[in-house]
């Protein structure tokens, strides 16, 4: 290395001497040929001599300017969308229409013992074994429009198709035979409106922060509007399955969700995540309809609030496609009736592993596909979503 440095130092010294000699000769020539003009500055001659004597391979024989950092991107790169909150805000004067289809499947088993024991392991009474298989198909049309460079608005119109298959017997009866109880429901779901605001405009290696506010209405079919399969009032001795004869398509409650999303570009990957809190508003004077047409008074119902967190990473495969992986965690509080927690309600822990893929079909259209696998018993076993955002 010392030998190489000494050789390079000799070459640099030789180049300097040649440049000085050429500059001196050029000044003498200009003074003799055009004495009325001022001699060209030595620095300009030296620059042109360096470019002609030692052209760089990248410049192709032309002088180049070095030391200038590339311009910062105006927005973080697109990644495969696996959560409800998109990572890129819509620019003003533009809007996005996003048709989507989501399929969810879940199954659960329940065993209820109604009776008393004489000695351990011997039960005198009834055993209710119930297996429920639930399929939900949600078709939605989402529209987003850019209000300013940092603010966008969104409206989501869902249509829900549900089917439940319950394998059980009529509760509080002496029969041991089981049968399949099928219920269906399809109608408009709960319409949602949302606002998102980009809090900062970061530089390199800094995250983007986006605040969101989402309001969910109760336009879907109310769970208390459907008829329950009970011959008499469900709070007393009953015959029937105790299941709804027509499935609801909405939650029946207004809710307001606040969220904070962050994105950190780190080429070729993008790290992202968000935290959210959903408040469900209570309803008073709630009652439901049983099979004989009577109304059963329930009282004031307050669903539990939801605290959620999700995080993941998106990786660019090429200029058209990307891959994402993430975890979605939600904690649902206990439901209260007349100010007191229900005896049969418990805090739910929901966790989903999500894998997503995104493909840019053309400059205006993208195709996002995501698959979710439930990690807890309270989470749907499988969710499959397909979104096609189209920009205008």
N, C-alpha and C positions, 0 to 999 in steps of 0.2 A: 504493500500500500504506500509506503514511503517512496519507493522508486516511481510508482505511478504518479504520486503527487508532485515529485520533482520534475517529471517529464511534462505534466500538465502545466506546471508553473513556467517552464521554458517555452512551451507553445504559446501561453498567454503573453509572455514578454515579447516573443517574436511578433504576434499579432498586433500588440500595442505599437511596436516600432514601425511595422508596415503601415498601420493606420496614421500614425503621426507623419510619416514620410509622404503618404498619399495626400493627406490634408495640406501639408506644406506645399507640395507641388501644385495642387489644385488652386490654392490661394495665389501663388505666383502667376499661374496661367491666366486666372481671372483678372488680376491686376494689370497684366500686360495687354490682354485682349480688350477688356472693357474697364478702363480705369474709372469711368464715371459711376459705375455701380459699386455698391458696397459688397465686399467679399461675403460669401455665404458663411454662416456661423460654423465653427469647428464641430460643434455637437451634431449639427444636421449632416455634415459630410461624414463624420464618423459613423452615424447611424446607418446611412445608406451604404457605406463601405462594408460594415458588419453584415448587413442583409445580403450584399452581393458576394462577399467572400465566404460566409459561413451560414448558408440557409439551413433552417431546421427541417427535418423530415416531415413534421406535422404541418408546417406552414406551406410546403411546396415551393420554397424559394421566395416567399413573401413575408414581410415582417408581421409578427403577431403581438397582441397585447396580452400580457399575463398578469396574474395577481388580482383579477376581478372575480369576486364570488358570484355564483349563479343566482338568478332572481329567486326569491322565495315563492312557493306555490300559493295561489290565492285561497285554496281550500284543500282539506285533506283528501287523499285519494279514496276512490270508491272501494268498498269491500263487500263481500257477500252478506246480505242482510239476513240475520237470524233472529233479531229481536224486533219488537214493534216500533222502537224509536229509530228512524233512519239517521245515518251519521252525517249526511250532507244536506244542507239547507237549500231550498229552492231560491234562485236569484230573482230579483224584482223584474216584473214583466213576463215571467215564465210560470208555467204551471205543469203539474204532473198528474196523470190519471193512472191509477194502479189497480187493475183487477186482480183478485187473489182468490185462491181456494185453499181451505185448510180442513184436513181430516184428522179426527182424534178417536182413539179407541182405548177403552179401559174396562177392566173386569175386577170384581171384588166378591169375596165370600163373607157371609155373616152367619154366625150360629148364636141363637138366643135360647136360653134355658128358662122355662116358665114353670115353676113347681117348687118342691122342697125335697131334701134328702133325708132318708132315714139313717143310713150309714154312708160313709164315704164311698163314692163311685157308684151309688145307686140313686137314681133320680126318679121321683114320682111326680109326673106332670107332663108338660108338652115341650118338645124340642122343635124349634123353628130354624131350619137350615135354608139359607137363601143365597143364590148365586145370581149376580147381576152382570150382564154384558152390555156395555153402552157404546154406541157409535154416534158421532156428531160430525156433520158436514156443514161448514160455514163458507158461504160465498159472499164476498164483499167487494165493494167498489170504493176506493179511497181517492180523494182529490186533495192535492196540495198546491198552494199558490204562494209565491214570494211577495211579501208586502214591502220589505226593505232589504238591504243587503244582509241584514242579520236577523230578520224576523220572517217567519212563515206561518201560515194557517193551514189546518187540515180538517177534513170532514170524512167520516167513515160510515158507510151504509151497509150493514150486514144482513144476510138472509140465512136463517138457520134451519137445518133439517136434522132431526134427532130420531133415534130409535133405541129403545131399551128392551132387552129380553131378560126377564127374571124367572128363574127356575125355583119354585117354592110351593108351599101349600097355604091354604087359608089359615091365618093366625087364629089362635084361641079356639081351635076345633080339634076333635079327637082323631081325625083322619091322618094317616101316615103317607097317603099318596101325594105325589108331587105333580105339578103341571107347569107349563110355560105360560107366562103372562107377558104379552107383547103390548107395548105402547109406542106411539109415534107422535111426532109434532113437527110442524113446519110453518114458519111465519117469519115476519120481519123481526130482526134482533134489536138490540139496544144501539141506537145511533150515538156516535161519539164525535166530539169536536175538540180540537187541540191547538195550542200555540207553542212555538219553539223560538227561542232567542239565543243567538250566539253571543256569549259574554265577552270574548276576547278575540284578538287577531294576533296569534303568537308568531314568534320567529322560529328559527330552526331548533329542533330537539325540544320543543315546548308543546304541551298538550292543548287541544281545543276544548273549551267548556261550553256546553249547550244546556240551557235551562228549559224545562218543558212543563206545561200545565194541560191536563186532559180532563174533560167533563163527560161522564157517561149518563145518558138519559135512561128512561124506562119505557121505551117505545115497544119493546118486545112483549110477548105474552107473559102475563104475570104468573108466578108459581102459585099464588093464592086464588087465581081465577079458574084453574083447571079443577076438574071433579076428581075426588079421591074415592077409591073403590072400597067403600064401607056401607053396609046395610043400615047400621045405626051410627050414632055419633062415634067418632074415632077415639074420644077420650074415655068412653065407657067400654063395656063388653061388646065386641064386634065380631062380625063374620065378614070375610072378604080378605083381600091381600093387603089392604092398607096402602097400596101404591096409586099414583095418579093415573087416571085413564087417558089423559092427553098430556103430553109433555110440554112444559113451558119453553119459550125461546129467549127469555130475558131473565135478568136477576130479580127484577121487581123493586129495585132500590136505586136511587141516585147515588153517584159516587164522584169524587174529585181526587185526581192523582197529581202530585207534584213530583218532578224528577230532575236529576242532574246527570248529564251524560258527558263523558270525556273521551277524547280520541288522541292518540299519540302516534303520529307517523314515524316510522323507522324503517326506511327502505331496505328490503322490499316488503316489510310487514307493517301492519297497523294494529296497535293495541287499543282496545276500547272497553268500556264498561259504563255502568250507571247504577244509581241508587234511587229508589222511589218510595213514596208513602201514599197509600190510597185510603181515603176516609169515606166510609159508607154511611149515608144519612139514614136515620131511623124513620120508621113509619108507625103511626098510631092508628088505633081502632081497626086493626087487621083481622079479617075473618076469612075462612075458607069454606068451600062447598063440598059436602059429602054426597054419596051416591043417591041417597033418597031425596036430594034437593034442599036439605036443611043447611043453614049456615052455622058454622062452628066458630065462636068468637075466640080469637087468639090473643089480642091485646096489642101492646106496643113491642115491635120487633126491631132490634138493632144488630145488624150483622157485624162481625168482627172486622177491624181495620187490617190492612195488609201492608207489611213492610217487605220490600223486595230489593235484591241486589243481583246484578249479573256482570260478567266480565268475559273477555275472550280475546282472540287474536285472528286477524285476517292476513292471508299471505297471497301475494300476487304470483300467479303461475306464468302468465304472459300478459301482453297488452290487452287481451280480451277477457280473460277469465281470472277468477280468484277463488280461494278456499278459506272458510272460516270455521272456527271451533269455539264453543263457549259453554258456560254454565249459568243456569238461571235458578235462583233461590228465592223462595217466597215463604213468609210466615203469616198465617191467617189467625186472627184472634178468635175468641169464643163468641158465639151468638148469645145475645141477651134478650130475655122476654120480661117485659114490665120492670126493667132495671136490674134483673137478676140473671146470671148466666144459666143457660139451660143445663139440666142435669145430664143430658145425653150429648152435649156438645163439648168438644175439646179443641185445643190449639192444633192447627194443621201445619205440617212442615212439608213443603212441596219443592222438589228439586228435579231439574231436567238437564240432560246433556244434549247439546245442540250441535249439529254439523250442517254447514251450509256451503253451497256452491253458486257462483254468479258467473253469467256469461253475457257479454255485450253483443247483442245480435246486430245492431247497427248503431250509429251515433246517438239515436234517440231512444232506443229500446234496450232494456236489460231483462234477463230472465234469472230470477232468484229461486233456488230450491233449498229447503232446509228440512232436516229430519231430527225429531226429538225423541229421546228415550227417557222414560220416567225412572228416577233413582229411588223414590220412596213409594209407599203403598198409597198415599193420598194423591199421587200424580198420575195423570193418564199414561198408560203403558206406551202408547205410540202417538206421535203427532207428525203429520206430513203437510208441509206448506209449499205452495207455488205462487210466487208474485211476479207480475210483469209490469214494472213501472215504465210509462211512456212519457217522455218529456216533450213539451211544446213551447 
